[in-house]
Amino acid sequence: MFELSKNFLYAIVGATTNKEKYGYKVLSHLKKKGFLVIGINPKYKKIEEIDCFSSLKECPFKIDVVVFVVQPSISLKVLQECLELKINKVWFQPGSSSPETLEFCKKNSIDFIADSCIIKSTTESD
């Protein structure tokens, strides 16, 4: 487990413009709380003035934490990118992890938080 820090850059995998989905809610909430965020979704270049990239590899900035708001099969694919980019902190929103994703993290020394809502965690820290 790792501590949240406003000095980290958080990449939200599954960021979306759909205000009803958690990909939007997580991105928007973290931004409003003063966290540095970018979106990861090939459909968008920006989401409400927040930069969005089609993949982690396309982001020109050093990503500190990847937050997953996607189904576990997508999480597993993106974890491979995390490994290649030496990103060793990930947060799985509820429903975005699986036994395979967690085992991947353990085998590759990726620090993770699973099945815990980052919105709730950042609200409690106020």
Steps between C-alpha positions, in 0.01 A plus 500: 500500500616855436401844619312743278701808411409816314855492364422185300364498146196272481403342168132402494457200269141509380457876525187610317282804430191308617419666833305193615803269484773460758766571239371857499422520872848387606678733256286799593510435875879464516546816291266697730693372803823641357658178375698499175301285255492392139254277321579183309246421231560484123169679433604836646777762484352707786228454756396837645845656455678188632746341258406155383722247323419181313747296709748532783783480247369807314509718811812721493496543880627269774196319640519410868170318556262329258136493611291235327132563429462227236420132484771260624594376152597855400677553834713194432609635160583843641698343785746377240552862395551594867773240522671625183482861620614409852180630660478315830187644663148412387154544646220268390158654544239242606432262210820578310719228648501122486710221651716522184562875529589473869732205434669697219564786743640268766730320255630830358537698824226747410352657812121496480179597670197296396125521553525833677339813361754778446220758519406382847864484607573855386179632658587342838840670499347850506 
